[in-house]
Amino acid sequence: MTSSASHSEAPIKVSTPADILSYVPHILGFQPRESLVFLTMTGKRVGATLRLDLPCEETDPLDYADSVCEYLQSDSAADGVLMVIYTDRAWMEPAEPPFAPLVHCLDLVLDAAGLSLLDGWLVSSSHWRDYFCEEQSCCPWPGHRLTAITESVLNAELVFQGSTYAESLESAVRTVDAVDNEEVHRLTFSYIEKWAGKWDSSSLARDCLTLWDGLIRGTAGSAGDEPEVRAFLLAGLTSAAVRDSLIVLAATDATAAYAAAVDGSVLPAYPEEVQLPQECDDLKSAIAAEEAAGGASAQSHSDERPSALFRDVFLATMSTPDWNRLDAAHRVFVRLTAVAQGKPRSALLSILGWLEWTRGRGSRAHHYLQAALDETPGYTLAELLLALVGTGSLAPWARRRETAWTSDSWRAA
């Protein structure tokens, strides 16, 4: 079971079912297919949005309903739920809707948890209709045309304010398609060969993290696009220590990530110094100068020993995620993934999968992680994260309104 959850932080004006149905793809970022979507409600205010794959025939509907209820209870303020089923499964008679046993279980389980199933709709590739209404006067058979959704007042308002969404989950993450860049590929391979076995024992790892931090902070400027810099960063990802420290760095900073790695005996405290390629050395100096001029200082990210950051970041239990930084890291990783091959590409795809999981977007996380395994079969980090995402477990950050990520499309709304 894969799932996605999003939280809205400002009120939206919803006056018709078509408004609600137009809102869903905007908040998810893509048009759902064969999915079950829930929107929590606190009074008349929309809260979290949860998307799950529709269950297969063998799934116990009561077990599935229990899992759904557990997710929705993460929004502790919610007192009701709206449901949308996206499917092309045939609906032959008005009184015999698809997934009726499942919806019956959902109604019972949610009601027992104090979450009323307020209303529901089914959306196919040609029509939409109220799931519970059989009155021809308001719900004519076989349903309303999809144009009623795209022409709704809320959809027009969201589009006017710049919100868009992809036609499918696959197209929503298509920005990481590989780009043929022979120079970056050649340099990456040469750096991998040149420093084989040295990344975990020399200054290479420390300097690699410094350059990644510069890209995420935006202090690298155009120098971050130099082939030598890109190749050096990608080559470093063949080291599990660098790759795992990069995940910690995405949520904190280079100083904290390196301290955590040293404290955990993953990287050396006093490494042998290795000369970087000139372009990388120049960028390292520029980053250091800019940080010195700006008075940048290390922040404490954990009350425990530094190595605890690996656990706190990987499992998304760190108390205050910096979503602006994590979003910046996401953009950098997507950009570098496009010119990566082999294990470096699988490393970045795996990290992107982890990032999407922390955002509460399990569907996208699953897509990235599967792409990592397609690139490098058996890639360990992707397999471990896929096992976590595959349970349908929401990241702790996504479970709490005060720490949950909110999408750019929602902010635009």
N, C-alpha and C positions, 0 to 999 in steps of 0.2 A: 504494500500500500504506500503510495507516495502522496504527500500532502503539501499544501501551501497555505500560509496564513499571512494576512496583512492587517495593519491597524490604521484607522483613520484618526486624524487629530483635530479635525474641524468639522462643523456641522455641514451637511449637504441638504439641499431642498429636494425632497422626493414627494411627488404628488400622484403618480400613477405607477402601475406595475411595469409599464414600459420604461419608466425612469430607472427603476431598480435594476431591470435587466440590462439597460444600457450602462449602468454604473459598474457592473461586475467585470467585464473585460478591461475597463479602464484601470481598475484597482489592481487586477492581476497582471496586467501588461500583455495579455494575449487572450484570444477567444478560446474558451474551454471546449473540449470535445470529450464525449463519453466521461463526464465528470459530475460530481455532486458538489455543489457550492452552498455554503451557509454564510449568512450575515447575522452577527449578533446584534441585538437591539437593547438599548437602555432607554425605556420609554419610547420616544420617537427618534432617538439618535442612533445612527448606524455606528457600530463598533468594529470588531474584527471581522475579517473575511477569510473563510477557510475553504480550500479546494481539495478534493480527494478524487482519486480514480474510482469509478463505479466498480462495485465488487463483482467478481466472477461468479458463475453459477454455484461453485462448491463452497462459497463463503457463507458461514453462519450469519444470518441477518442480525441476530441479537448481539453476537460478538462485535460485529461491525458497528452497530448502533452504540454499544458501550464505548468503543474507541472514539467515535465521533463526539460523544458526550464529554469524554475526558478532555479532548482538545478544546471544545467550546467552553468548558468550565474555567479555562485559563483566563477568560475575560470575566473576572469576578463581579464586575458591575452589571453584567447582562441579565435581563429578565425575560428575554424572548429571542426567537430565532426565525429568520426567513430562509427558505430552502429553494434552490433552483437545480433541477436535473437537466443536464445536457446530454441528449442521446438521440440516436436515430432508430432505436428499437421501436418496433411497430406498436402503435396504439390503435387497436381496431374498434373498440367500443368505448363510449364516454365513461361508462361505469367500471371499466376494467383497465386502469392505467398501468403502465409498466412499473415494476419494482414495488408493487403494492405491499407485499409482506415486509419488505425492508422499511418502507415509510411507516407502516404500522408499528414496527419495533422502535423506530426512531421517535415516533410520537409518544410512545409509552415511556421510554427511557428518559427522554428530555423532560417530559412532564414531571417524572419522579425526581428529577434534579432541580426542579424549579425554573426550567426554561421552556416556556410555552412555544410550540411550533405554530407561529402566528399565521403563516400563509406559505404557499409553495407554487411553483410553476415548472412546466416542462418546456424546454426549448430544443427543437430539432433543426435540421438544416433547411427546413422550409416554413415551419410554423412555430408559434408558441401559444400556450394556453394555460389557464389556471389548473393546477393539479387536482384541486378538490371540488371545483365547481362543475355542475352538470346542467346548469340553466342555459338554454339556448339563447335567451334574451341578452345575456351579458357574455356568454362564452360559447359562441357558435362553433359548430363542428366543421372542420377538424381543428380550427384555432385561428389565431390572428397571424397576418403576414409579418415577416421579420422587419419590414420597412417601418412598422409602428415603433420598433426599438430604435432604429437608426435615426428616425425622424422625431424622437422624443425631445422634449424641452431640455432635459438634463444632458443628453448626449450632445446636443447643439452647443450647450454652455461649456461642456468639458472640451470639446473640439476647438471652440473659439478661444479658450484659454491655453491651448497648446497641448492638450493631452492626446496621446495616440496609443494604439496597441497593435500587436502583431496578430496575424490571422491564425497562428498556431503557436504552440510551445516551441516547436522546432525552429520556426522562423524568428521567434523572440530571442534566441541565443545564436543566431546564424552569424553574428559579428565575429566569431572566433574561427571562421574558415581559414585554413592555412593559405599563406601568401608565399609564392616562390621568390625567395630572396637569396640568391646564390652566395653573395658576399657574406651575409650574416651566417648562413649555414656553414660555409667554408671556415670562417673564423671560429665559430662555435666548436666545430670538430677539432680544429687545431689547438684551441685552449683546453679542451677536454683531454686530448692526448698529452699536451705539454705539462699539465699539472695533475695528471692522474695520481691519486693517492695523497695529494698535498692539501686538498681543500680543508680537511678536518684537523690538520696539524700546523698550518702556517697562517700568516696574516691574510691570506686570500679570502677566507670566510668573513673575517671582520670587515675587510674593505668592500666585499660584495654586499654585505648588509648595509654599509654606509651609502653605497650608490643606490641601492633599492630605496632606502629612506629618502634620499634626495629626490628621486622620481616621484615618490608618493607625496612628499611635502610640496613639490613644485619648485624646488630650488635648483633642479638640474637644468632647467631650460631646454633649449634645442640640443644641448650636448648629450642629453639622454637618448636622442635618436641616432647618434653616431653608430655605425656598424660595429666598431670595436667595443663600445660600451654595451650594446645589446647582446653581442656574442659573449662577452665576459659574464654578464648577468645570467644568461641562459646556461652557459657552461657550469656555473656554480650550482645550478639546480640538480646536477648529477650527484651532488653530495646530499645525503639524507639530512645531515646536520644543518646545512645551509637552508635546505627546503623547509624543514620543520621550524627553524628559527625565523624564517620569513613569515610564517603564519603568525607567530608571536609579534613580530615587527609590525605586521599590518594593523594589529590592534593596539600597539603601544608605540615604540620607537626603536631605533637601532641600538641605543645604549641599553635599554631594558632587555631587549631580545638577546644581545650579546652577553649581558650579565647573567641572564637566566641560563644560557647555554654553558657558560663557564661554571656556574654553580652546580649545574647538573652533569658536569664532566663530559659535556658533548663537544665543547670547543676549548682550546687551551687559553689560559689567562695571559701567558707571555709567549706568543707565537713567534716562530722564525719569520723574519720579514722577507717578503718576496716582492720584487719589482713588478709593478703593474704595467700594462700597455700604456703608452704616453697619453692617449685620449682619456683613459680611465683615471690615470694619476692626476691629470689636469682637472677633471671633474671632481675628484676627491678633494683637491685643494680648494676649488671654488666653493664646494659645499661647506667645508670647514670654515672658510673665511666668512661666508654669509651667515652661518650660525653664530660665529664669534661676534660679528657686528650686530646681530639681532639679540644677543644675550641669551641664546637658547640654553636651557638647562634640563637635565634629566628629571623626570617625574617618577614618583613612587607609584607603582601599579598594583602592589600586593602587600599586605601586612605580613605575609609569610616569607620564607626564604625565596630568593629570586627564581629558583627552578620551578616553584609552584605555578609560575606564569604559564608554563607549557600546559598544565592541566586546566587552569582557569580559562585560558584562551581557547584551547582545542574543544573543550566541553561547553563553551559559552556560558561560564558561570562567573566571569569577572564582573564586578558589581556595576561598573559604568562604561559600557561600550561607547567609543567615540565614532558615531556613524559617519560623520563627515570624513574622517580619516579612512575608515573602512571602505566607504564609497569611492574615495580617491584611489585607494589600493586596487579596488575592483577594476576601475578604468585602466590603470597601469597594467594589470595582469592581462586584461582582455587584449590590449594593444600589443603586448609582447607575445601572447599566445599565437597571434596571427603569423609571426615570423619564426616560430619555434618548430622543431621536429623531434621525434623520438621521445626519450625520457624527459628532457626539459619541457616539452609540450604537455606530456602527461602530468608532470609536476604542477604546472600552472592550471591545467584543467581540473586537477584534484583540489587545488587551493580555491579555485572559483566555485567548485562544488561545495566545499566547506563554507565559503562565504554566503552562498545562497541558502544553505541550511541554517546558518545563524540568522539570516533575514526572515526565516520562516517560509521560504519558498522551496519546499522539498521537491516539487516537480522539476524545477530548473536544476537543482542540485543533482538529482538523479541523471538528468540529461548530460551534464558536464562530466560526471563520474563515469558514465558509460562511454563517453567520448574518450576519456583518458585510457580506459581499458581497450578500446578499439585501436588507439594509437600504440599502446604498449601492453599487450595481453599479460595478465598476471601482475600488473603494477600494484605493489603492496598497499600504498597509501590509498589509492582509489578503491581497492577491495575492502579495506577497513572502513572507510567512510561510507561506502555503498551499503555495507552491512548495517551501519547506524541509521542511514537515511531510509533504508528498506523497511525498518521496523515501523516507520511512520511517526517516530518520535519527534516532537517539536523541540527546537533548541530552547534552553531556559530563557535566553534573551527574548525570544518570540512569544513566550508565555506571559510576559508581564507588560502591561501597557506602558509603563514608565521606561522600559528598556527596549521595547520593540522598534524595529526599523519601519519607517514609513516611506512609501515609494515616491519618486519624483512626480509621477502622474497624479498622485493624490495631492501633493503640494501644489501642483498647477491648478487643481480643482478648487 
